[in-house]
Amino acid sequence: MFWEPLFSHDHLQNLKYYKYAAIDKSPTTKYGWDLFVKLFPLWVAPNAITLAGLGFILINLGTAPAWVYYGHALGLFLYQTFDNVDGRQARRTKSSSALGHTFDHTIDTLNTIMSGILQIAAIGAGGTWHSAAILLSGAWAMWFVQYHTNVLYLGYLNGPTEGILIAVVVHLISASYGLSFWLTEWNLPSESVATRLLGHNSISTRDLFISFVIMAAIVVHTPACLYHVKKVSHNGFLAACAQNGWFLAYNALILSWMFSPHSRILRDGHLLEFGLVQTFTFGKLGSRIILSHLTKAEFPGYNDGAFLPWIIGSLAVEILPKFGVLSDDLKFVELVILHLSLLFSGAEFLWWWTTLCQRFCSELNINCLTIKHSDKKQQ
């Protein structure tokens, strides 16, 4: 912890070979953002645009009356706009760099969870399995593909573009019709496959939406990502797939704490704090794949900053009851662990990110949030 082998000079000297490569087939991206970039003066650094976009998400975290979801929708749209404009601004100002690549996608890993927290509030999921489904639908596969193919691949319908637009619509619905909209029940044909799977002939709008999220992630997005890795892996495809074991272990630890019969996280309304711990830990986990790709290092595995809070929390709620720590005492201990996990994960991530920015700036002779005109880095 508070140490990163990928920050060594031997790794960082590979940054000089950086060249941005991406395939984005989304028609929204192709036609929707070029007008916005012209609103920014040429002296505005791309990373400053990226960071400002994250600010629109941060100010919206928390619960609120239904009408405030209009603000959530606007914040998500502005985040998406700034996230799409920053790369265009980098090309306009000839300041594209490996730092900008890492800075942009690190922000994306943070927003994956934070926008999920907003989505949970928008559909009134609270302490239900719906929350887990949303928080675990991260952008891991996208970074996994980029590591192996050297190309950031985004399909015709992808999470960073159409996914966020769908989230915007969800917030607008909640603002207009209230959270009760998501509890509306829809009748299913009595002999349908869905009825047999559910055990009853009705389904809520919220369940339909979550089913769509799960299907999009598992049936569409993940197979497409594996297909692109398979094309370049040749005889090493299974070994490449095995690297996802760390991500599966990470999610298993989160779920074992969240849904332990002894845990009070969901029952006592601590999902926001729990989600913020996940924001910082997934931010570290996903960003280390990006860093490993840029520095031509091995695929990253276990990391204290990403795993330690979940190991301690999941073990505590399972082991302590066996030693007679129950009810209010266990509730107090779990809450202390949650608070300390947030402090540790937040401090460790911020140290890692600021150190990364400092080391990249030093190695590449650039600035982070301003454009160093004397030494522009052209993509």
N, C-alpha and C positions, 0 to 999 in steps of 0.2 A: 504494500500500500504506500501511496505517496512516492512511488518510484516507477519509472516507465522505461524498460530497455529499448523501446522503439525510438526514444529520443536521443540515442547515441549518435555520434557523428557518422559512424559507418552506415547507419540506416538513413540518416537525413541527407547524406550526400546523393542519394538516389532521387531526391526531389528534382534535381536538375533535368531528369529525363521525363518529367511530367508533360503529358499532352492530354488535353481534355477530349474524351470521346463519349458520345451519347447518341442513342436512337430514341426519339420521342415521336411516336406516330399519332399522338392525340391531336385531333383537329382544333381543339380549344387552344392548345399551346401554340399551334402553327399560326393561327389567325387572331388570337385574343390578346396578346400582350405587347406587341410591338409599339402600339400607340402609347402605352403607359410609360415605357422607358424614356420617351421624349420629355416627360414631365420633370425628370431629374436633371439638374445641371451636370456638366461634365466633371466638375470638381468633387462631386459626391462619390465617395468610395463604395464599391459594390458590397463590401462586408458591412458597412454602416447601414445600407439598405436591408441586408439580411437580418441584422440585429434589431433594427426598428420593426421589422415584420414580426419577430418573436414577441416584441413588446405588446402588440395588439392581442396576442393570446394570453399573456401574463395578466393583463388588466381585467380579463374576463373570468379568471378562475374563481370558483365559489358558487354557492347557490343564490338564487335571485327570483323575484316575481316573474311571471310569464313574459311580461312585456320587455324585460331586459334581454330576452333572447334575440331581439332585434339587434342589440349591441353585439351579442355573441356572433350572429351571422355576419355582421359588418366586419368584426375583428378577424374572423376566419377568411373572409374574402380579401381583406387588406393584406393579411399574412400571405395568402396565396399569390396575390399580385406582386408583392415585394419579393417573394421567393422566386418568381419567374422573371422579374425585372433585373435582379442582381447580376445574373450571367450576361444578359444583354448589355448592361452597363459596363461590365468588365471588358466586353469586346469593343464597345464604343470608345472606352478610355485606354484600350490596349494595356490593361492591368490584370489580365487573367493570370492566375498562379495556383500552385498546389495548395497554398494557404487558403485562397478563396474557395477552392473545391472542398477542402476539409471543413472550413468554417461554415459553409452553406449546408453541407450534409450533416454536420453535427447538430446544427439548429433543427434540421429535419427530424433527426432521431428524438430530440427533446419534444418537438411538437407532436410526434406520433402519439405519445402518451398524454400530453396535456390537452390536445384536441379531443382525445378519447374521453378524458374526464369531463370536458364540456358536453360531449355527446351523451354521456351517462346522465348528466343533469337534464339535458333537453328531452330525453325520452322517459324520465322518471324511473330509471332502472334501480338506483340506490343499491341496497345490499342484496342483489340477486345474481344469478348466474349470467345474466345479460351483461353485467359490469365486467366480469372476467372475460367474456367473449370479445368485448370491445377493447379492453386494455391489452389483451394478448395478441391482437391483430396488428402487430408491429411491422416495420419495414425491413425485417431481417433478410428476407429472400432477395430483396433488391440489392443489398450490399453484398450478399453471397454471390450473386451473379456477376456483379461488377468486379469482384476480386478475381474470379476465374476467367472472365472473358475480356477484361480491361475496357468494357463498355457498359455504361449505365443505360439499361434497356427499359423503356416505358412504352407499353402497348397503346392500342387505340383507345382503350378505357383503362386508366391507371389511377392509383390512389392519390398521388400528389396533385393531380388535376381534377379529373371527374369525381374522385373520391371526396375531395374537399368541397366541390360544388354540391354534391349530394348532402354532405354535412351541413352546408349553408341552408339548403332547402329544409332540412330537418329542424333547424333552429327557427326558421321562419314559420314553419307549421306550428311549432310549440308556442311561439309568440302570438300567433293569430288565433289558435284554437285551444290553447292550454294543454297541460300535460295529460289531461283526460283523453285527448285524442288517441294517444298511444295505447290506451286500455280498451279501445273499441273492439268488440268481438265480431269475428266474421265466421259465418256458418260454412262448413265444408260438406261435400257430398258424403253420405253415411258409408259408402263402400269405397271411398277413395284411399289411396296409399297413405296420404297424410293423416287421415282419420285413424287408420290402423296403427301407424307409428306413434301418434300422440295419445291414442286411447280414448279420445273424445272428438266430437265433430265440430269443434270451433277453435279459432286461433285469434289471438289479439294482434293488433297492428304492430305492437312492439315486437312480438315473437316473429312476425313476418319480416320485419326490418332486420332483426338480428340474424335470422336464417339467411337473408340476402347477403349480409356481411360475411357470414361463415362460408357460404357457398362461393362467393367471389374470391375469398382468400384461399380456400382449399381446392376448389374445383377449377378455377380459372387462373388465378395469379401464380400459385405455387407450381402447378405443372408446367406453365409457360417458362418460369424461371429455371426449373430443372431441365427442360428441353434445351435451353440455350447453353447451360453448363455441359450437358451431354454432348453437344456438337463440338466442343473444344477439349473435352476431357479424354477422349479416345479410350485408353485402357484404365484410366484412373477415375471413372465416374463414381463407382461405389465408395472409393476412398474420399472423394470430394463430398458425397452425400453424408458420409459419417461425420464430417466436420460439423454438421448441424446438431450433433448430439449435445454440444454445449448449450445451444439455444433451447433444446428440449429440456435439458436439466434445469436451466434457469427458470423456464416456465413451470416446471414441476414443483420447484421450491416455492414459487409464488402461490400456486394453487394449493399446495399442502398447508401453507400458513393461512391463506384466505378462507379456506373451507374446512379447516380443522373444527371438529365439534366443540373443542375447548376455546376456540378463538372468539374474541368479541369485536374484531375489527369491523365486520359488516353490521352486526347487531347494534353496536353503539355509535355508528355514524362516523367512523374514522377513515372512510374510503378516500377522501381528499388527501389526507396526509400519507396514506398508504400509496396512493397514486403518484405523489410527488417523489417518494422514495424510488418508485419504479421509473419515474422520469429520469432521475439522475443515474440510476444503475443501467437502464437500457441505453441512455445517452453514452455511457462509457463503453458498454458492450458493442453497440453498433458502430461507434466511431473508431474503435480499435481495428475493426475490419477495414474501414476506409484508410486509416493510417498504415496498416499492414500492406494494403494494396499499393499505396503511393511510395512506400519505402522498400517495396519488393521483399518483404519479410514473410515468414511462415504465417499460415492462417492462425489467428489468435485463439486461445482457449480460455482456461480459467483465469479470472482476475479478481483480486480481493474487493476492489471497489464495486464490482458488479454483483458478486456472489455472496460476500460475507453477511450483509444484512439479512438476506433470505435464509441462509443456513442457520444463523442464530435464532431468528424468529420462528422458523418452522420447527426446529428442534425444541425450542423452549415450550411451545404450546403442546407438544406431544410428550415430552419427557417429564416436565415439572409435575403434571398431575399424578404421575406414577410415584412421585415422592411426597404426595400429600398436599401439594400446593394447588388449591382449588378456589373456585368462586371469586370473591373480591380480591384475594391475594394474587391470584393468577391474572386477573384483570389489571391490577396495578402494575405487575411485572411486565405484562405484555405492552401496556401503554408506555412504560419507560423504555422498553426495547424499541418500540416504534419511534419515539421521540429521538433516541440516540441514533437510530438507523437513518433518520432524516438528516440529522446534523452531520453524521459521518459521510453518508453518500453525497450530500450536497457539498461539503468541504472538500472531499476527495476529488469529486468531479471538477469543481471550480479550479482547484490546484492543477489538475491534469490539463484542463482546457487552456488556462492562462499560460501554463508552461509551454504547451504546444504552440500557442501563438507566438510567444517570445522566441522559442527555438527556430520556428519557421522564418520569422522576420529576420533573425540573425543570419540564418543559413542562406536565405534568398536575397538579403539586403533590400527588404521592402518594409512598408508600414502596414499595420493591420487595419485601422479604421480611417486612414487617409491615403491619398495617392501620392506616391513618391515620384514626382515628375522627372527627377534627374536620372531615374533608373527604372523605366517602365518595363513590365514583363509582358511580352506579347505571346498570346496563345498560338 
